[in-house]
Amino acid sequence: MLPETRATSYAHDPALGKVFVYAEAGARPELNGDHDARLLLDAKGHLVGVDVAPDTDHRLIVMLGGHEAVANVTDARVHVEGGGRKVTLHGHAEKLITAGANPYVF
């Protein structure tokens, strides 16, 4: 079974050039700092999920929407804080995300 958690909050700030995804506290205590990731995007470029450190034992998948919504997978670098509680997309990764409201955040 994949180490998956549900996102609890999402914020996209184009002025700062950052996307913030928040998840349940302490999902992976050893996971902090910059990591390789896979952005899980729908057909319109909205973020459905983030697969952090996918090729390591510390892998964590944070989902905003369902797996069936994923149309594209793109490699990126992300910054992780709090053992996966906060995942920040910036630079090139942020530019891949469609601006505006995310349809998977309720």
Backbone bond lengths (Angstrom), bond angles and torsions (degrees), N, CA, C in turn:
res aa  C-N    CA-C-N  psi(-1)  N-CA   C-N-CA  omega(-1)  CA-C   N-CA-C  phi
1 M - - - 1.448 - - 1.528 109.83 -
2 L 1.318 116.56 138.59 1.460 121.18 -178.79 1.522 110.73 -77.29
3 P 1.348 116.91 145.59 1.459 121.26 179.16 1.533 110.48 -77.72
4 E 1.305 116.04 87.26 1.456 121.26 -173.43 1.519 111.16 -114.17
5 T 1.335 115.13 142.76 1.457 121.68 174.95 1.515 108.53 -135.25
6 R 1.295 115.97 158.11 1.456 122.44 -179.47 1.521 109.75 -91.01
7 A 1.322 116.59 136.75 1.466 120.83 174.26 1.527 108.61 -68.69
8 T 1.322 115.66 142.06 1.466 120.59 178.20 1.518 112.10 -104.01
9 S 1.339 116.71 -18.50 1.456 120.70 -178.44 1.529 109.46 -160.90
10 Y 1.340 114.99 156.45 1.468 121.38 -177.39 1.520 107.89 -147.55
11 A 1.326 116.80 138.62 1.466 121.13 175.02 1.524 108.80 -145.11
12 H 1.326 116.20 132.99 1.464 122.12 177.46 1.524 107.04 -119.64
13 D 1.330 115.45 117.22 1.459 121.02 -179.30 1.525 108.83 -117.57
14 P 1.347 117.60 91.45 1.466 120.56 -179.44 1.525 113.18 -60.86
15 A 1.338 117.66 -29.94 1.459 120.39 179.37 1.529 110.97 -64.37
16 L 1.324 117.20 -37.21 1.466 121.91 176.25 1.522 112.05 -86.40
17 G 1.329 116.04 -16.46 1.459 120.73 -177.01 1.515 112.11 71.60
18 K 1.351 116.20 38.24 1.458 120.10 -177.51 1.524 111.64 -139.06
19 V 1.324 114.63 148.66 1.464 123.24 170.89 1.521 106.08 -121.04
20 F 1.326 116.23 131.21 1.457 121.96 179.39 1.519 108.92 -114.27
21 V 1.328 116.53 129.83 1.455 122.53 175.56 1.520 107.17 -122.60
22 Y 1.324 116.13 124.71 1.461 121.59 -179.15 1.524 109.60 -109.48
23 A 1.329 116.07 141.42 1.461 121.51 -178.65 1.527 109.25 -131.21
24 E 1.324 115.02 -179.35 1.453 120.84 178.23 1.521 110.12 -57.85
25 A 1.313 116.05 148.29 1.466 122.02 -174.93 1.522 112.94 -62.05
26 G 1.329 114.72 135.16 1.448 122.73 169.24 1.511 116.71 58.07
27 A 1.320 117.65 39.07 1.464 120.51 -179.08 1.532 111.57 -60.56
28 R 1.311 117.36 -38.32 1.470 123.35 179.50 1.527 108.11 -140.02
29 P 1.333 119.16 86.84 1.474 122.26 -174.29 1.522 114.51 -53.11
30 E 1.347 117.25 -30.97 1.466 120.52 -177.12 1.523 113.21 -82.92
31 L 1.322 118.05 -3.91 1.463 122.32 -174.37 1.531 110.38 -96.96
32 N 1.330 116.66 103.50 1.461 123.14 178.57 1.521 109.16 -148.27
33 G 1.349 116.14 155.00 1.459 120.68 178.30 1.520 111.93 93.27
34 D 1.332 116.34 -164.09 1.457 122.30 -178.68 1.532 110.45 -84.94
35 H 1.339 115.09 137.25 1.462 120.50 -177.41 1.521 110.87 -143.72
36 D 1.338 114.89 153.08 1.457 119.80 168.75 1.520 107.59 -67.07
37 A 1.324 115.29 149.67 1.464 119.96 179.96 1.520 109.44 -153.08
38 R 1.306 113.96 167.74 1.463 121.09 171.36 1.515 107.23 -120.58
39 L 1.328 115.94 124.39 1.457 120.86 175.94 1.518 107.71 -85.54
40 L 1.314 116.56 129.05 1.452 122.77 179.18 1.520 107.22 -101.53
41 L 1.335 116.25 110.02 1.461 121.99 -172.51 1.518 111.33 -115.48
42 D 1.327 116.22 149.95 1.461 119.11 173.40 1.525 109.19 -85.27
43 A 1.314 117.20 -177.19 1.467 121.58 -175.63 1.521 113.19 -64.60
44 K 1.339 117.92 -20.33 1.466 121.45 179.96 1.520 112.74 -100.27
45 G 1.325 117.53 3.30 1.458 121.07 177.80 1.520 114.68 89.24
46 H 1.332 117.66 10.93 1.466 120.73 175.84 1.526 109.01 -79.63
47 L 1.316 115.79 143.21 1.457 120.94 -179.98 1.528 110.30 -72.87
48 V 1.320 116.26 122.99 1.466 122.67 176.74 1.531 109.49 -99.89
49 G 1.332 116.37 -32.67 1.451 120.60 179.84 1.510 111.59 -173.17
50 V 1.342 114.92 171.56 1.465 122.14 177.96 1.525 107.32 -132.72
51 D 1.317 115.81 125.85 1.457 122.74 176.58 1.531 105.99 -101.73
52 V 1.336 116.36 101.46 1.466 122.55 -174.26 1.524 109.99 -91.77
53 A 1.335 115.23 135.15 1.468 122.39 179.20 1.527 110.93 50.20
54 P 1.341 117.30 53.35 1.467 120.61 -171.56 1.521 115.76 -64.08
55 D 1.310 117.74 -21.73 1.461 120.76 -176.70 1.529 112.63 -105.84
56 T 1.341 116.49 23.48 1.470 120.45 -179.18 1.527 110.55 -126.96
57 D 1.314 115.72 171.82 1.467 121.23 175.53 1.527 112.19 -73.37
58 H 1.341 116.78 -11.64 1.468 121.65 -177.73 1.523 112.15 -98.97
59 R 1.294 116.71 16.04 1.465 123.03 -176.82 1.530 111.35 -52.30
60 L 1.348 114.38 140.91 1.460 121.04 175.77 1.523 108.69 -144.44
61 I 1.307 116.75 130.89 1.460 122.20 177.65 1.520 107.72 -112.06
62 V 1.330 115.83 120.44 1.460 121.66 178.26 1.522 107.28 -109.03
63 M 1.324 116.58 117.79 1.460 121.75 -175.52 1.522 112.41 -109.55
64 L 1.335 114.98 133.49 1.462 121.28 171.04 1.522 109.92 -95.54
65 G 1.316 116.65 -35.91 1.460 122.45 -178.16 1.516 110.67 -126.73
66 G 1.311 115.10 -173.08 1.456 120.88 -179.09 1.515 112.88 -81.93
67 H 1.303 116.11 153.78 1.469 121.71 -179.70 1.530 112.06 -58.42
68 E 1.320 116.75 -31.68 1.463 120.20 -178.26 1.525 112.81 -64.81
69 A 1.336 117.93 -18.26 1.467 121.83 179.52 1.522 112.92 -82.04
70 V 1.323 118.08 -14.46 1.463 121.62 -176.67 1.527 110.20 -72.20
71 A 1.337 115.15 121.27 1.462 121.96 178.86 1.530 111.79 -112.69
72 N 1.345 116.38 -25.76 1.463 121.36 -177.62 1.518 110.11 -139.70
73 V 1.310 116.34 146.06 1.459 122.84 175.71 1.519 107.14 -124.81
74 T 1.340 116.42 126.74 1.461 121.67 -175.90 1.519 110.17 -129.50
75 D 1.329 117.04 132.91 1.458 121.62 176.43 1.526 110.46 -71.48
76 A 1.337 115.60 144.33 1.460 121.19 179.40 1.527 109.07 -158.94
77 R 1.324 115.75 173.87 1.466 122.64 170.82 1.517 106.71 -111.83
78 V 1.333 116.73 138.54 1.460 121.84 178.68 1.519 108.96 -132.06
79 H 1.323 115.66 162.36 1.464 121.57 176.26 1.526 108.08 -110.72
80 V 1.335 115.71 131.23 1.468 121.71 -176.74 1.519 109.75 -116.72
81 E 1.332 115.19 136.58 1.465 121.86 175.45 1.521 108.97 -129.61
82 G 1.335 115.16 155.27 1.455 120.42 174.30 1.515 114.91 62.65
83 G 1.325 117.28 33.78 1.450 119.93 178.25 1.520 113.95 65.49
84 G 1.315 115.82 29.17 1.461 120.82 179.47 1.512 113.73 102.77
85 R 1.314 116.40 0.10 1.466 119.21 179.66 1.527 111.73 -67.54
86 K 1.344 116.88 -33.41 1.464 121.35 178.72 1.519 108.73 -130.63
87 V 1.329 115.71 125.00 1.462 122.46 176.66 1.525 106.89 -118.10
88 T 1.326 117.00 125.10 1.463 122.27 -178.62 1.515 109.92 -113.22
89 L 1.327 115.54 127.35 1.460 122.68 173.23 1.516 106.40 -101.85
90 H 1.331 117.01 130.40 1.460 120.29 -179.93 1.514 109.01 -144.65
91 G 1.321 116.01 169.18 1.460 120.54 179.37 1.519 111.65 61.26
92 H 1.322 115.91 -132.09 1.459 122.00 -177.90 1.534 112.06 -56.92
93 A 1.323 117.53 -40.80 1.473 121.41 -178.58 1.522 111.18 -61.15
94 E 1.321 117.78 -42.48 1.474 121.30 -179.38 1.514 110.75 -64.78
95 K 1.318 117.42 -36.85 1.462 121.48 -177.94 1.532 112.80 -68.14
96 L 1.316 117.56 -18.00 1.464 121.88 179.02 1.534 112.89 -79.00
97 I 1.328 116.18 -15.99 1.469 121.37 -174.88 1.523 109.88 -90.85
98 T 1.321 117.23 133.28 1.460 122.44 176.92 1.522 109.67 -64.97
99 A 1.326 115.92 129.64 1.468 121.08 179.13 1.517 110.24 -69.86
100 G 1.325 115.41 159.70 1.457 120.87 178.49 1.516 111.63 100.07
101 A 1.301 114.87 -172.21 1.465 121.10 -176.59 1.526 111.32 -64.24
102 N 1.304 115.46 139.79 1.461 121.83 176.74 1.528 107.70 -90.86
103 P 1.336 118.29 123.17 1.466 120.46 -176.26 1.528 114.42 -68.86
104 Y 1.329 117.72 -7.21 1.465 120.85 -178.05 1.524 112.50 -99.82
105 V 1.321 116.91 2.46 1.462 121.93 178.99 1.519 108.19 -104.38
106 F 1.327 116.22 122.77 1.469 120.30 -178.34 1.501 111.70 -115.44
